[in-house]
Amino acid sequence: MVESALKERYGRDVPVEVAVSEIQLDPASPALTPCPTLHWTQDSVGFVINKIAEHRYRAQFYYSVHDQYGTDREAFDDLGECVGVLLKLQADTAKDRAGATSGADGSRLSSPFTQFIDF
């Protein structure tokens, strides 16, 4: 599903790596939990989706160790929605970083990911 969404977005295959990440699931606890992870890089942006439980996903993208962005959602229960929201937020952030000042945002753009997200 992820590879298909990336191919639709970028018009070509984007390699996705499968890994295990140790992440802090509970902010009140210092304990790290190993979680299956999908990672890919596109246009100098890294993307990470962690499976934190059965049908529960957490995602973020980053430009550097000091420049990271989450989705402002604790978790997604649908992987397709997770990927769609993550890619849309990154596109909006890239536009903001490029200095777009028209007031338009990515929600008005035609997107192949509308099948994953209820705009």
matplotlib code that plots the C-alpha trace (Angstrom):
import matplotlib.pyplot as plt

x = [0.0, 2.8, 4.9, 1.8, 0.9, 4.5, 4.6, 1.4, 2.7, 6.2, 5.5, 8.2, 9.2, 10.5, 12.5, 10.9, 13.1, 11.7, 13.4, 12.8, 12.9, 13.0, 10.5, 9.0, 5.3, 4.4, 5.7, 5.5, 7.9, 11.5, 11.0, 11.7, 9.6, 10.8, 8.3, 8.3, 9.1, 8.9, 11.4, 12.0, 13.8, 12.6, 14.0, 16.2, 13.2, 13.1, 9.7, 9.0, 5.9, 6.0, 3.6, 2.9, 0.2, -2.1, -3.7, -2.1, 0.5, 2.5, 4.3, 6.7, 8.9, 12.2, 14.6, 17.3, 17.7, 16.7, 13.9, 11.3, 7.5, 4.8, 1.1, -0.4, -2.2, -1.4, -2.0, -3.8, -5.8, -5.6, -2.2, -3.6, -4.8, -1.5, 0.5, -1.9, -1.9, 1.9, 2.5, 0.0, 1.6, 5.0, 3.9, 2.3, 5.4, 7.7, 5.5, 5.7, 9.5, 9.7, 8.0, 4.6, 2.5, -0.6, -2.7, -3.5, -2.6, -2.3, -5.9, -7.0, -4.6, -5.7, -4.2, -4.2, -4.4, -7.9, -9.0, -7.2, -8.3, -11.7, -11.1]
y = [0.0, 2.5, 1.7, 2.1, 5.5, 6.7, 5.6, 7.5, 10.7, 10.7, 8.9, 6.3, 3.6, 4.9, 2.4, 1.7, 0.1, -2.1, -1.7, -1.8, 1.4, 1.8, 4.6, 6.0, 5.1, 6.6, 10.2, 9.6, 6.7, 6.6, 3.0, 2.4, -0.1, -1.8, -1.2, -2.3, 0.7, 1.8, 4.4, 6.2, 9.3, 11.5, 14.9, 15.1, 14.4, 11.4, 9.7, 7.2, 5.2, 3.2, 0.4, 0.9, -1.7, -3.9, -1.5, 1.6, 3.8, 6.9, 8.9, 11.8, 13.4, 15.2, 17.4, 17.0, 15.8, 19.4, 19.9, 17.2, 17.2, 15.0, 14.7, 16.2, 12.9, 10.3, 7.5, 6.3, 3.1, 3.0, 2.8, 4.3, 7.4, 7.6, 7.7, 10.2, 12.6, 12.3, 13.1, 16.0, 17.6, 17.3, 18.9, 21.8, 22.2, 22.2, 24.8, 26.9, 26.5, 27.6, 30.9, 30.5, 33.5, 33.2, 31.9, 28.7, 25.4, 21.8, 21.1, 22.9, 20.9, 18.0, 14.9, 11.2, 10.7, 12.0, 8.4, 8.0, 11.2, 12.8, 16.5]
z = [0.0, 0.9, -2.2, -4.4, -2.8, -3.2, -6.9, -7.5, -5.7, -7.3, -10.6, -10.0, -7.5, -4.2, -2.2, 1.2, 3.9, 6.7, 10.0, 13.8, 15.8, 19.5, 20.3, 23.5, 23.4, 26.7, 27.3, 31.1, 30.9, 29.6, 28.4, 24.7, 22.8, 19.6, 16.8, 13.1, 11.0, 7.3, 6.2, 2.9, 1.7, -1.1, -2.2, 0.9, 3.2, 5.4, 6.2, 9.0, 9.9, 13.1, 13.8, 17.5, 17.9, 15.8, 13.3, 15.0, 13.3, 14.1, 11.5, 11.0, 8.4, 8.8, 7.0, 9.6, 13.2, 14.3, 11.8, 12.4, 11.9, 13.2, 12.2, 15.4, 15.8, 18.5, 16.0, 12.9, 12.8, 9.0, 7.2, 4.0, 5.9, 7.7, 4.5, 2.8, 5.8, 6.1, 2.4, 2.4, 5.5, 4.0, 0.7, 2.7, 4.8, 1.7, 0.1, 3.3, 3.4, -0.2, 0.9, -0.6, 0.4, -1.7, 1.2, -0.6, 1.0, -0.1, 0.7, -2.5, -4.7, -6.7, -5.0, -5.8, -2.0, -1.6, -1.6, 1.8, 3.4, 3.8, 3.0]

ax = plt.figure().add_subplot(projection="3d")
ax.plot(x, y, z, "-o")
ax.set_aspect("equal")
plt.show()
